[in-house]
Amino acid sequence: MIPGLIALSMALPNVTVLDTPRSGIQPQAALDGSGVIHLLEYTGPAQSGNLDYLQSRDGGKTWSSAERVNSKPGSAMAIGTI
């Protein structure tokens, strides 16, 4: 084992992989200092879907209701990654 590799692995945070709560695609998540997970996910057809915001205060066990953040329903498009 390489000593630097051991030190690096000890310095990395734990990572937990979660499914998106509503089977959304292209998720983007951030964890704030209070432990709240903030999530943006794309739902709907690629050419006319929605970008939704949700949050979890219990590590992803439960989620808030989705809040659409694009201005008009069905006005977002999934092209590449967000």
Stockholm file with secondary structure:
# STOCKHOLM 1.0

chainA/1-82         MIPGLIALSMALPNVTVLDTPRSGIQPQAALDGSGVIHLLEYTGPAQSGNLDYLQSRDGGKTWSSAERVNSKPGSAMAIGTI
#=GR chainA/1-82 SS CCHHHHHHHHHSCCCCCCCCTTCCEEEEEEECTTSCEEEEEEESCTTSBEEEEEEESSTTSSCCCCEECSSSTTCBCCCSCC
#=GC SS_cons        CCHHHHHHHHHSCCCCCCCCTTCCEEEEEEECTTSCEEEEEEESCTTSBEEEEEEESSTTSSCCCCEECSSSTTCBCCCSCC
//
